[in-house]
Amino acid sequence: MNGFNLRHLKSCGADVRIASTVIIKHPELVSIGDHVAIDDFTYITTAIEIGSYVHIGPHCSIIGGRDALCCIRDFAGLSAGCRLICASDDYLGSGLTNPLVPAAYRAQVRSSPVVLEKHAVLGTNCVVHPGVTIGEGAAVGSMSLVTRSLAPWYVYMGTPAKPYKKRDASTIVESEEALRRTARLDY
C-alpha cells in the first residue's frame, strides 16, 4: 500500500510503491515509470526521472534543489543509504555556503545531472557527486565514492571508485528481453 499521494507527481506509471515516510520536496518535478519502489526515509529534493523496474532502498538522499536533475533508467537501483548529490556549493570562497544565506552573499551553486544508466546498481552507502553518469550495467560496491563518470559493465569499488573487474552483461540483457516479451503477452 502506498503512503505517498502519487497524484502529486508530474507523471506516474503502474505498480509504483512509495513509503509514507518518503519526502519528495518538489513532487511536480518527479516522473516515475512502472514497477518502482521507493523505500522508507528516502529524501528527494531534485527533479527526477525514474524509469521502470527501479528500486530505491531505505535512507537514500537525492539532493540538489529545484534546478538539479537526476535520471535513473530502467532496471537500475540504489541500495540502502546511497547519496546522489546533483548540486553543490562552491567551497573555494566565492561566498557563504548555506541555502539559508541571502542570494547576494551566497557562493555559486553548481548543478549538474546525475545519471544511472540502465542496469546500473549502487551498493549500500555509496556517494555520487554532481555531473556523474554511472554507465549501463555498472555496479558500484558498498561505501564507494563516485566523483567521475563510470564506464559500462564494470564493477567499481573504493574511495574514489576504481574499476575492479568486468561485469558479464549477457544474462542480465537476456533476462530483460525475456521479461519484456512476457510483459507484452500479459497486456
Salt bridges, closest charged atoms under 4 A:
ASP15 OD1 - ARG17 NH2 3.20
ASP15 OD2 - HIS35 ND1 2.85
GLU28 OE2 - HIS26 ND1 4.00
GLU28 OE2 - ARG66 NH1 2.92
ASP39 OD2 - HIS55 NE2 2.68
ASP74 OD2 - ARG180 NH2 2.86
GLU117 OE1 - ARG73 NE 3.56
GLU176 OE2 - LYS118 NZ 3.07
GLU176 OE1 - HIS119 NE2 2.62
GLU176 OE2 - ARG180 NE 2.83
